[in-house]
């Protein structure tokens, strides 16, 4: 565990496992790198996993608004990227993983995207779902725009908190959410409007590494639409649905998620061996 300057920013990182294959774990918003521990443990004989706290999260420095949150987080993640790495991301972290793979063709061995919140991916396949989600999120977006973070945090939590209730959180956890919810402002243009161009013409189609999409059956409807939009364009993607799970499935269904990742890694290794790329 260490804090060091990366991309000009103080970043906390830690490692899980001692396996031969490198991987990066990218957590969701409002949490920290430690949430991966239960998913990572069963994978530790196979993978050496690096996880870092996103700006404004965990023990990393507060987001300083020098640049959009997604850009800053991606620049930090880039400093951890090594050739042949598996990228495993959840929610906002999954969108960063996808961006890294697209911006570094050939470096990423495989992707695991757990409920990426790239809402723009739903536009072509389910525009009504995108509009419904935008309307649902409008009160939270308004509160964020007006700087009413104490109002925005519960609205964010009720959608993405995995079924937990805001009032059940202890006051220190509520205060932590209120502190970190401004980072959502730094992602809207990337998630809704795709300013990074991840959905650009033929861009997803050019990503030939294996991609596993994992979602919960009880997650917000927009997530299924996002997955369908991505699967329609990614040439080597598969979907898995965890029955009864909601958005925080790496926490609530860690064993199942870890098992799906393990199966994915087995398939990746088999495919590489069959093509002669790896011994």
Buried (B, 14 or more C-beta within 10 A) or exposed (E): EEBEEBBEBBBBBBBBBEBEBBBBBBBBBBBBBBBBBBBBBBBBEBBBBBBBBBBBBBBBBBBEBEBBBBBBBBBBBBBBBEEBBBBBBBBBBBBBBBBBBBBBEEBBBBBBBBBBBBBBBBBBBBEEBBEBBEEBBEEBBEBBEEEEBEBBBBBBBBBBBBEEEBEEBEEEEBEBBBBBBBBBBBBBBBBBEBBBEBBEEEEBEEBEBBBBBBBBEBBBBBBBBBBBBBBEBBEBBBBBBBEEBBBBBBBBBBEBBBBBBBEBBEBBBEBBEEEEEEE
